[in-house]
Amino acid sequence: MAEPRAIERFASLALVLEWALGLRVLAADLVQWYTQRKGVLCVFPDTKVYWFLAGTIRDGTPYEVLDWGEIPHFALRTPGYPLFLAVCRFLFGDRPIAVRLVQAGLGVLCVWLVYRLTDLFLPERERAGGERPRRWTPALVAAALVAFNPYFIVTSALILTEAVFLPLMLFGLWALAVLWTGDDASAPRRRGWAWALGAGFAWGAAVLVRPSWALFPPAALLAWVVASGRGRRVAAVRGAGLVVLGTVVVMAPWWVRNERLFGRFVPTAIWTGASLYDGLNPRATGASNMDFMNDPALWPLDEETQDALLRDRALAFARDRPGRALGLAAVKFARYWSPWPNAESFRSPLVALASATFTIPLFILMALGVWDRRRDPRALVILAGPLLYFCAMHMVFASSMRYRIPAEMPAMVLAAIGVQRLSHRLARDRDRSVVESH
């Protein structure tokens, strides 16, 4: 047998996972060194709120934040990520580096989940069970794209919701891909009820970590039911119902707690009004700027009154100035798809060049993957759906490329399919040139 090419010697899932772990541990150490040098808990200020709420869970004190004039906020953030931090702090003490290292492990789990997800969109001959050793299959390419993506690596090191949200989102997408079998499926999947409940549990937890995910699961389930043929629609409705049941089971304790506190149904957090006004107000630029919360007419209000007032102001702004609202939507669209960071602290010609050099080819590969699967609603919903969903959402709310990063992870499957399509095209062109030369 011929010796494998040098690049094929690295075609190993175990090796990709090892590199993924090493790079994320290194990023955790570097971010910890940077924050200690700066004297801060983490790079972004949101971390302080999550860290404080984690302390209330660990210590058994009321789950509330006193802010803006010592006004209590009982549902400022959903409890998913604070609960994760509370467990880490209970096990390892108040050491941010321990949280970052646990999240490094979750980052490696994401690499494996993308590998498994990709497998479900490949022909049987190219799947993991039947692949030849030392071969860069699309599943392994997708895993490598996640493992070496610098933004995914840094995300694991930051004490922010993305680190926990990503594996929950990916597991739910994987489970949906198992349930929503392609046209070439020869037999129905076994244990479908377990996959459906698992998707519901994962997505319910994902919403409690990141409430902005709340509208995607019902949209994806509706697409699954509508796209299913007559012979599969009943099974799709049954599976979608089990997904909803799993989601309700996970989120019900938070709903019951909020009902007791507020006397009404509060599905996630009481912060939508502030977030909406952040994106739709006379001074809005497309970026997030919460300075308006220091307005003496706002911060003394209780959180429900404050939320309703800000929501009404945002809707009034959009209604009275539709042209300005549409202009802001265009700005937010550009910020979301920016190939380099939007934040002022990360802006430099070198960072912009390095980021664009990596991101723009990735966009091209994802576009090739979308084109390849353009007639496959299952692939478009599961792989491209999150990217388009968050884009639409942040054309209303404040926008940044940071909100695109989590949605890019399932889209790495499309990028790997794009790599495969491009390599096949290059191989055909090379063979044609060889034939013509003879």
N, C-alpha and C positions, 0 to 999 in steps of 0.2 A: 504494500500500500504506500501511496505517496505521503510524504511528510506533510502535516497540516501547515497552512500558511501561518505566519507569525501571529496575525490578529485572531485566528481561530483558536490558538492556544489559550486565549483568555476567555473563550466562549463557555463560561461556567456560571451557573446561577449562584453557587456557593461563593465563588470569587467576587461576583458583583455585590452580593450581600456583605461580604467582608469589607470591601472598599466602602460601601455605603455606611457601615457602622463606623469605620475608622474616620471617615471624613466628618461625620456628624459628631463624634466625640471630640475631634479637633475643633470643630466650630463651637461646641459647647464650652471648651476651655478658653478659646479666644474671646467669645462674647462675655464670659465670666470675668476674664482679665480686664476687658474694656470697661465693663460696668463698675468693677471695683475701683479702677483708676479714676472713673468719673464720679464715684460716690453715689451711684443710682442703683435701683433694683434691677432695671432692665432698660432697653433702648427706648421703648414707647411708654408714655405715661399711663396707658390703660392697665398696665401690669399692677400698679398700686391698688386699684380697686379690686381686682381679682385676688390679690394676695391678702388684702384686708378681709374680704368675704370668706376666703378659705380659713382664716383664723377664727371667724365666728362659728363656722361649722365644726372645726376641730375642738374649740373650747366650749361649745354648747351655748353660746350667747345668741341673742336675736340676730337673724339674718337681715341686716340693715346697714345702710351707709349714711353717715351724717355728713352732709356737704352743703355748700352754698348757704352759709348762715346757720349751720347746725340743724337743718331741716332733715328729718329722717326720710330715707327712700327705702321702701321695703321690697321693691321689685325692680331695682335699677338694672340688675343683671340676672340672667337665668343662672341656675345653680350648677350646671354641668361642669364647666371648667373649674370653678372654685372647689367643687367636690373632689376633683382630681388632685388639685393642689393640696387640699386638706389631707388626703390620703398620703401624699408624698411627704408632707410636713410631719404627719404623725409617725411615719416609718423612719424618716431620715433627719428629722429636726428642721429648723428654719434655715436650710442651706439651699440657696437657689441653684448651685451647681448640681445638686442631687436631682432636682426637677429637670434640668437641662439634659442630664444623662439618661433619665427615664424616657424623656421625649426623643432622645437619639434612638433608643430602642423602638419607639413607635414609628420613627422615620424609616427604619429598616423594615418594619412590618408593612409600611406603605409600599415599599419596593416589591415585596413579595406579593401583596394584594394586586398590584398593577400587573405583575407577571401572570397571576392566575386569571385576572380579568381579560387580558389579551388573549389567553388561550381559548376563551369561549367565542372569539370572533375569527378564529382561524379554521381552515379546512382540517379534517381529521388527520391527514398525513403530516401536518405541520405542528400538531399539538405536542405538549410536553411528554405525554406517554409514549409517543412513537418517534420522537425526534432522534436524529443521529447524534452521537457525541461530538463535542467540539464544533458546533454549528450555531451561527448567529441567527436564530429564528426571530420572527417579529416579537414574540413574547420576551425573549432575552434582550432584544434591542430596547423595548419599552422599559424593562426593568433598569437597564443601564442609563437610559435617559433620565429616569427618576433618581437613580443613585448618584449621578454626577451633576445634576442640575444645581447650580450654585444657590438659586433662590429657595429650592426645596431644602437644601442643606442648612441654610441660615434659619429657615422657618422652624426647624426642629430645635434650634438653640434658643429661640426667643420665648419668653414666658407670656405667650398669647394663645388665644383659642385655637388657632390653626393647627397646632401640633396634635391636639386631641380630636379636633373635628375631622381631619383628613382620613385617618383610618376608619372612623365611623361612617363617613360618607362613602368611602371606597367599598367597605364591606356591604353596605346597602346596595350599591350599584352592582357589585359582583352577584349578590343574591338575586337581584332583579334580572340580571342577564341569564342566570341559571333557570329562573322561572319562565322568562320570555324567550323560549327556544326559537332558533332560527327555522327557516323553511326546510332546511336539510336534516332536521332532527328526525331520527328514525323511530324513536319511542319516547313516551312522556318521561319526564324526570321523576325519580323516586324521591320520597321524603320531601315533596314539594311544600307540605305544611310547615316543616321545620325551617326551610329556606325563607318562606314568607314571614313567619314569625320573627326569624332572625333579622330580616330586612327591617321589619317594623321596630324591633328593639333598637337596632343600630341607628335608624333614622330618627326615632324618638329621642334617643340620647344626643344625636347630632344637633337637633333643634334646641335642646336644653343647653348645648355648648355654644351654638351659634344660631340665634333665632331667625336670621335672614334666610336660612335654609327651609323655613316652614312651608313655603308654597311650592317648592320643587317636587317633593314626593307625591302629592295629589296630582300634579300635572303629569308626572311620569307614569303614574298608575292609570290615569285616564288615557294617555297615549297608548299604553300597553293593551288596554281593553278595546279601544277603537281599532287599533292595527291588527288585532287578532282575527283570524278567519272564523267563519261560523262554527266550525268544529272545535275551536279552542276558546271561544269567547266566554262560555260558561266557566271553564276552568280559570280563565284570566280574572273574571269577576270574583270567583271564590278566592283566588290567591290574593287579589287586591284587598278583599275584605279582611283577610288574615294579616296583611301588612298593616292595615289601619288599626286592627285590634292590638297588634304588638306595639304600635306607636302610642295608642291610648294607655296601655298598661304602664309604659315607662313614664309618660307625662302626667298621669292622673294624680300622683302625690303633690306635684307642684300646683296643679289646678285646684285641688282641694284646699291646700294651704292658702292660695290667693283668694278663694271664695270665702274662707273664714276671715281673712284680713280686710278685704275690700267689699264683700257682700255681692260680688258679681264675678262673671267668668273673665279671667285674665289669662290668655293662652300662653304668653311668653313673658316679656318684660314691659314695664311701663316707661318706655323710652322712645317709642315710635314717633311721637310728636316732635321731640327735640331733634331726632335724626332727620325727620322730614324737613323741618325748618332749617336745619344745617345745610340742606341741599337746595332749598327754595326760599330765599329771602332777598331783600333788596341789595344786600352786600355780598351775596354768594358769589364765589369764583369757581366753583366746581370742586375745590379742595375743602377739607373739613376745618371748620373754625368755630369752636363752641364758646367764643368770648361773649356771645349774646346772653349766656346763662348768668353772667354777672350783673345783668340789668336788675336794679332794685324792684322793678315791677314784676319780676319773674321768680327770683330765688326764694322769696318768703312764702310762696304758695306751696301747698301740699302737692305731692307728686301727681295725683290724678288731675287736679285742676290745672297744674302747669302743663301736663301732657296734652290735655284737651285744648288749652289756649294756643300752644305752639302748633298743634296740628291745624287748628282753624286758621291761624295766621299764614301757614304755608299754603293751604288750599286757596285762601283768598288771594295770595300773591300770584299763584298759577292761574287763577281765574281772571284776575284783573290785568295781568301782564303776560298773556300767552306767548307773545313773541320772545320776551326775555326768558321765559321758562324753556322754550324750545332752543334758544341759543345756549342756555346753560346745559341742556341735554347733549348738545353737540360737543361742548367743551368736555363734559364728563365722559362722553364716548371716547374722545381722543386721549384723555387721561387714563382711562381703563386699558386701552390698547397700546399705551406708550411702551416702546421697547427699552426704555431706561427709567430709573426711579424718578418719581415726581417730587419727593421730599427735598426741601432746600438743603438739608444737612448732607444729602447724598449726591448732590449735583456737582459734577465736574466733567470736563471733556474726556478724561481718561475713563471714568466710570461709565459715562454714556456710550463711548466707543466700545468698551468691553462688553457692556450689556447688549447693545445693538448687534454686535458681531455674533453673539450667542442666540439672541431672541429672534431676530428676523429669519434666519434659516429655519428655526423651529416653527415659526408661523407658516413658512412655505411648506414644510413637511406636513403640518397639520392640515393645511388646505388640500394637499394632495390626497391625504387620507380621507378627508370629507368627500372629495370628488370620487374616490374609489368606492366609497360606501353610500353614495348619494341616493341609491334606491333601497337602502336598508334602514327602515325607520327605527329598528332596534338599536343599531349602532349610532344613529344620529341623536336619539334621545339619551342614551346612556353615556356615550363618550363625548359628544359635543354639547349636549343639553345643559350641563352645569355651567359651561363657559358662556353660553348665550343667555342663560337665566340670570347669572350675576351681572352680566353686561346690561341687560334690560333694567335690573333693579337699581344699579348704580348710575343709570341715566336719570333717575329720580332723586336718589339720595346722593350724598357726597361721594366722590369717585377718586380712585387711585389704582395704579397697577398692583398694589398690595392685595386688592380684592380679587384680582384676576388669578393670582398665583395658585390658590387652592383649586380653582376650577380647571387649571391647566393639567393637573395630575392625571385624571382619567383621559384627557385629550392626548396624553403621551402614547396611548394605544393607537390613535389615529396617526400620530407622527411616525410610529414604528411601521404602520401600514404604508405610509408615504415613503419611508426608506425602502421598503420592499418593492413598491411600485417603481421607484426611481432606479433601484439596482437592476430590476428586470429590464427596464428600458435601456439602460446602459449596456447590459449584457447583449440584448438584441442588436443594438447598434454596432457593438464590437464584432459580433458574429457576422453581421452583414458586411462590415468593412473587410473582414478576413476573406469572406467568400468573393467579394468583388475584386480584391487584390490578386486572387488566384484565377 
